[in-house]
Amino acid sequence: QVQLVESGGGLVQAGGSLRLACAASTSLFSFNTMGWYRQAPGKQRELVAALVLGGNINYADSVKGRFTISRDNAKNTVYLRMNSLKLEDTAVYYCNCKNFLTDYWGQGTQVTVSS
C-alpha cells in the first residue's frame, strides 16, 4: 500500500513563505502525475500544481509566479514552495500521486495565512 505523508504546513503571515513536502513510501517513478491540491472551508478541492510524466508542470492561475512544485527522486519526495502567501491561500493542502490504475492521497496539512 502506497503512503504519502505531508509536512511543512503551519501558520504564516501574509507575504511569507512555506515549503510543503510529500514523502512517498515508494519510488516517484511509480507515478505518472504528482501534485498538490487544496481545500478551503466551504469550497471544493482544487488543483494547485502538478508534475506530469514527461516533465510538464501545471499551476492554478491563482498561484502562478508564487508557487513552485519540484521533486527529489532520491528522497521520494515532492515539494511545494509557496512564496508571497495571501489570505486566500489558507486551506488544507493534499499531496496526490497517480499512476494508470490508482489515485493516492496524503492526509493533508493545514496552511493558515494571517494578516
C-alpha positions as CSV (number, residue, x, y, z in Angstrom):
1,Q,0.0,0.0,0.0
2,V,1.5,3.3,-1.1
3,Q,1.6,6.0,1.6
4,L,2.0,9.7,1.2
5,V,2.9,11.8,4.2
6,E,2.8,15.6,4.0
7,S,4.6,18.0,6.2
8,G,5.6,21.7,6.4
9,G,2.2,23.3,6.9
10,G,1.6,25.9,9.6
11,L,0.7,29.5,10.4
12,V,2.4,32.2,8.4
13,Q,1.8,35.9,7.9
14,A,0.7,37.3,4.6
15,G,3.6,37.8,2.3
16,G,5.6,35.0,4.0
17,S,6.7,31.6,2.6
18,L,6.3,27.9,3.4
19,R,7.6,24.7,1.9
20,L,5.4,21.7,1.9
21,A,6.9,18.2,1.5
22,C,5.2,15.0,0.5
23,A,7.2,11.8,1.2
24,A,6.1,8.8,-0.7
25,S,6.7,5.2,0.5
26,T,7.7,4.2,-2.9
27,S,9.7,5.5,-5.8
28,L,8.3,8.6,-7.5
29,F,8.9,6.8,-10.8
30,S,5.9,4.6,-9.9
31,F,3.6,7.6,-10.7
32,N,2.8,9.4,-13.9
33,T,1.4,12.5,-12.1
34,M,2.4,14.1,-8.8
35,G,0.7,17.1,-7.5
36,W,-0.8,19.3,-4.8
37,Y,-4.4,20.1,-4.2
38,R,-6.0,22.3,-1.6
39,Q,-9.4,22.6,0.0
40,A,-10.6,25.7,1.8
41,P,-13.6,25.7,4.2
42,G,-16.8,25.5,2.2
43,K,-15.1,25.1,-1.1
44,Q,-14.3,22.3,-3.4
45,R,-10.9,20.7,-3.6
46,E,-8.8,22.3,-6.3
47,L,-5.6,21.6,-8.1
48,V,-2.7,23.8,-7.1
49,A,0.2,22.4,-9.0
50,A,1.1,19.1,-10.8
51,L,4.1,17.5,-12.3
52,V,3.2,15.3,-15.2
53,L,5.2,12.4,-16.8
54,G,7.4,13.9,-19.5
55,G,8.2,17.0,-17.4
56,N,5.1,19.2,-17.9
57,I,4.1,21.3,-15.0
58,N,0.7,22.8,-14.4
59,Y,-0.2,25.6,-12.0
60,A,-3.5,27.1,-11.0
61,D,-3.8,30.6,-12.3
62,S,-4.1,31.9,-8.7
63,V,-0.6,30.6,-7.7
64,K,1.4,31.1,-10.9
65,G,4.6,33.0,-10.2
66,R,4.3,32.4,-6.4
67,F,4.3,28.6,-6.0
68,T,6.8,26.1,-7.3
69,I,6.5,22.3,-7.4
70,S,9.6,20.2,-7.5
71,R,10.7,16.6,-6.8
72,D,13.6,14.9,-5.2
73,N,13.8,11.4,-6.7
74,A,16.5,10.2,-4.2
75,K,14.2,11.1,-1.3
76,N,10.9,10.0,-2.9
77,T,9.6,13.5,-2.1
78,V,7.6,16.1,-3.8
79,Y,7.8,19.7,-2.7
80,L,5.6,22.8,-3.0
81,R,7.4,26.0,-2.3
82,M,4.9,28.8,-1.6
83,N,6.0,32.4,-1.7
84,S,4.1,35.7,-1.3
85,L,1.4,33.9,0.6
86,K,-2.1,35.5,0.6
87,L,-5.0,35.2,3.0
88,E,-6.9,33.3,0.3
89,D,-4.2,30.6,0.2
90,T,-5.5,29.3,3.6
91,A,-6.6,25.7,3.1
92,V,-5.7,22.1,3.8
93,Y,-3.1,21.1,1.3
94,Y,-3.1,17.5,0.0
95,C,-0.5,15.6,-1.9
96,N,-1.8,13.4,-4.7
97,C,0.1,10.9,-6.8
98,K,-1.4,8.9,-9.7
99,N,-0.5,6.0,-11.8
100,F,-2.6,4.4,-14.5
101,L,-4.5,2.4,-12.0
102,T,-4.9,4.3,-8.8
103,D,-5.0,7.7,-7.1
104,Y,-3.2,8.1,-3.8
105,W,-3.8,10.9,-1.3
106,G,-2.0,12.1,1.7
107,Q,-3.7,13.0,4.9
108,G,-3.4,16.8,4.3
109,T,-1.5,19.6,6.0
110,Q,-3.1,22.8,7.2
111,V,-1.8,26.1,5.9
112,T,-3.1,29.2,7.5
113,V,-2.2,32.7,6.3
114,S,-2.8,35.5,8.7
115,S,-3.0,39.3,8.2
